[in-house]
Amino acid sequence: MQATYGGTGLGLAIKKRLVEIMGGEIKLDSKLGFGTSVTVTLPLPIVQKAETESISAPEELKMIDAPAESRVARVLVVEDDPLNRKLLKVYCGRISLESDTADNGIIAMEMLEKGDYELVITDVRMPGMGGIELARRIRSRERFMSVKIIALAGAPFKEEIDRLFEAGCYDCISKPVTIEDFKKKITSLLEHRS
């Protein structure tokens, strides 16, 4: 039996967002029967030799600097989709967060045991161990009680949101995640850290 899969365009939308964040543009040319051509244009810094000149990235690639006196939060991003992981890591960098990634809840628990994470950003629906079960396991360990958890869900229904909060999540961000929503919710949460 042969399975047929139709694309939803979500992967291209994520790529487009990544390119825009880096100050570039992406163009798509598709012809029925001939295929699709994708062109990506990115601004790159011009390197010039100078004894005292320092080379920096273009303005649109610079991260927001954290105040010198503030402590940089360590974040664990748990997401099974590789493109989403990359996108969320870029978002973390944009608000000066140190981030590591895991592709499911089982790996995330192993990393939590070894690392010192202040925040876990987790997808709700993942193979192996999803975000709700991951949140429950984090909350079951006394040493992780101070770890904040934010869930990511595509069109979450009310019962699912209720289960997220019962499991110990602080908030839920709807997919597809925008940098504006991400920055607003993450910075608001970390402002109230101890």
C-alpha positions as CSV (number, residue, x, y, z in Angstrom):
1,M,0.0,0.0,0.0
2,Q,1.4,3.3,-1.0
3,A,1.0,6.4,1.2
4,T,0.8,9.9,-0.2
5,Y,1.8,12.9,1.8
6,G,0.9,16.4,1.0
7,G,3.0,19.3,2.2
8,T,1.4,22.0,4.4
9,G,4.1,24.6,3.7
10,L,5.0,24.8,7.5
11,G,8.6,24.0,6.8
12,L,9.0,26.7,4.2
13,A,7.2,29.2,6.6
14,I,9.8,28.4,9.3
15,K,12.7,28.8,6.9
16,K,11.2,32.1,5.7
17,R,11.0,33.3,9.3
18,L,14.6,32.3,10.0
19,V,15.8,34.2,6.9
20,E,13.9,37.3,7.8
21,I,15.3,37.2,11.4
22,M,18.8,37.3,9.8
23,G,17.9,40.3,7.7
24,G,17.6,38.4,4.4
25,E,14.9,37.4,1.9
26,I,13.7,34.2,0.4
27,K,12.1,33.8,-3.1
28,L,10.2,30.8,-4.4
29,D,9.7,29.9,-8.0
30,S,7.6,26.9,-8.7
31,K,6.4,25.5,-12.1
32,L,4.1,22.5,-12.4
33,G,6.0,19.6,-13.9
34,F,9.4,21.3,-13.6
35,G,10.0,21.6,-9.9
36,T,10.6,24.3,-7.3
37,S,13.5,26.8,-7.0
38,V,14.2,28.5,-3.7
39,T,16.6,31.5,-3.6
40,V,17.9,32.8,-0.2
41,T,19.7,36.1,0.1
42,L,21.5,36.9,3.3
43,P,23.5,40.0,4.3
44,L,27.1,39.1,5.3
45,P,29.7,41.4,6.9
46,I,32.5,42.7,4.7
47,V,35.9,41.8,6.2
48,Q,38.5,44.4,6.0
49,K,42.0,44.3,7.3
50,A,42.9,47.0,9.8
51,E,45.1,47.0,12.9
52,T,42.6,48.7,15.2
53,E,39.4,47.9,13.3
54,S,37.0,45.4,14.9
55,I,34.7,43.5,12.7
56,S,31.2,43.0,13.7
57,A,28.1,41.4,12.3
58,P,25.4,43.5,10.6
59,E,23.0,45.3,12.9
60,E,20.1,42.8,12.1
61,L,22.3,39.9,13.3
62,K,23.3,41.4,16.6
63,M,21.7,39.9,19.7
64,I,20.1,42.0,22.4
65,D,22.8,42.5,25.1
66,A,21.9,41.6,28.7
67,P,22.8,44.1,31.4
68,A,26.3,43.4,32.7
69,E,25.0,42.9,36.3
70,S,22.2,40.5,35.3
71,R,22.6,36.7,35.3
72,V,22.1,35.0,31.9
73,A,19.4,32.3,32.1
74,R,20.1,28.8,30.8
75,V,17.2,27.4,28.8
76,L,16.5,23.8,27.7
77,V,14.5,23.7,24.4
78,V,12.6,20.4,24.0
79,E,11.2,20.0,20.5
80,D,11.1,17.0,18.1
81,D,11.1,19.0,14.9
82,P,14.6,20.0,13.8
83,L,13.5,23.3,12.1
84,N,11.5,24.3,15.1
85,R,14.5,23.6,17.4
86,K,16.8,25.8,15.2
87,L,14.2,28.6,15.2
88,L,13.7,28.5,19.0
89,K,17.4,28.5,19.5
90,V,17.7,31.7,17.3
91,Y,14.8,33.2,19.4
92,C,16.7,32.4,22.6
93,G,19.8,34.1,21.2
94,R,17.8,37.2,20.3
95,I,16.9,37.8,23.9
96,S,20.4,36.8,25.2
97,L,19.5,33.4,26.7
98,E,22.0,30.5,26.7
99,S,20.1,27.5,25.2
100,D,20.6,23.7,24.7
101,T,18.2,21.5,22.9
102,A,16.7,18.0,23.2
103,D,14.4,16.3,20.7
104,N,12.2,14.5,23.3
105,G,11.3,14.4,27.0
106,I,13.4,11.4,27.8
107,I,16.6,13.1,26.6
108,A,15.5,16.4,28.3
109,M,15.3,14.6,31.7
110,E,18.8,13.3,31.2
111,M,20.1,16.8,30.4
112,L,18.3,18.3,33.4
113,E,20.0,15.8,35.7
114,K,23.4,16.9,34.4
115,G,22.8,20.6,33.7
116,D,21.6,23.7,35.6
117,Y,18.6,25.0,33.7
118,E,16.3,27.8,34.8
119,L,13.7,27.4,32.1
120,V,12.4,24.5,30.0
121,I,10.5,25.3,26.8
122,T,8.8,22.2,25.6
123,D,6.6,21.1,22.8
124,V,3.4,19.4,24.0
125,R,3.2,16.6,21.4
126,M,6.3,14.6,20.9
127,P,7.1,10.9,20.5
128,G,8.5,9.0,23.4
129,M,7.6,11.6,26.1
130,G,5.5,14.6,25.4
131,G,5.6,18.0,27.2
132,I,2.8,17.2,29.7
133,E,4.5,14.1,31.0
134,L,7.9,15.9,31.0
135,A,6.4,18.7,33.1
136,R,5.0,16.1,35.6
137,R,8.3,14.4,35.9
138,I,10.1,17.7,36.4
139,R,7.6,18.7,39.1
140,S,8.0,15.3,40.8
141,R,11.7,16.1,41.6
142,E,12.3,18.4,44.5
143,R,15.6,19.7,43.0
144,F,13.7,20.9,39.9
145,M,10.9,22.7,41.7
146,S,12.4,26.1,40.8
147,V,12.6,25.3,37.1
148,K,10.0,27.2,35.1
149,I,8.2,25.4,32.3
150,I,6.6,26.9,29.2
151,A,4.7,24.7,26.8
152,L,4.5,25.0,23.0
153,A,1.3,23.8,21.3
154,G,-0.3,24.1,17.9
155,A,-4.0,25.1,18.4
156,P,-4.2,23.7,21.9
157,F,-7.7,22.8,23.1
158,K,-9.0,23.8,26.6
159,E,-8.6,20.4,28.1
160,E,-5.0,20.3,27.0
161,I,-4.2,23.7,28.4
162,D,-5.8,22.7,31.7
163,R,-3.6,19.6,31.8
164,L,-0.5,21.7,31.1
165,F,-1.2,24.0,34.1
166,E,-2.0,21.0,36.3
167,A,1.3,19.4,35.3
168,G,3.2,22.5,36.4
169,C,3.6,24.7,33.3
170,Y,3.6,28.4,33.8
171,D,2.3,29.4,30.4
172,C,1.6,28.1,26.9
173,I,2.8,29.7,23.6
174,S,0.8,28.8,20.4
175,K,2.5,27.6,17.3
176,P,3.7,28.9,14.9
177,V,5.8,30.8,17.5
178,T,6.6,34.5,16.6
179,I,9.6,36.3,18.0
180,E,7.3,39.0,19.5
181,D,5.2,36.5,21.4
182,F,8.3,34.5,22.5
183,K,10.1,37.5,23.7
184,K,7.1,38.9,25.6
185,K,6.3,35.7,27.5
186,I,9.8,34.6,28.2
187,T,11.1,37.9,29.4
188,S,8.0,38.5,31.5
189,L,8.5,35.1,33.2
190,L,12.2,35.5,33.8
191,E,11.6,39.0,35.3
192,H,9.9,37.3,38.2
193,R,12.7,34.8,38.8
194,S,14.2,34.5,42.3
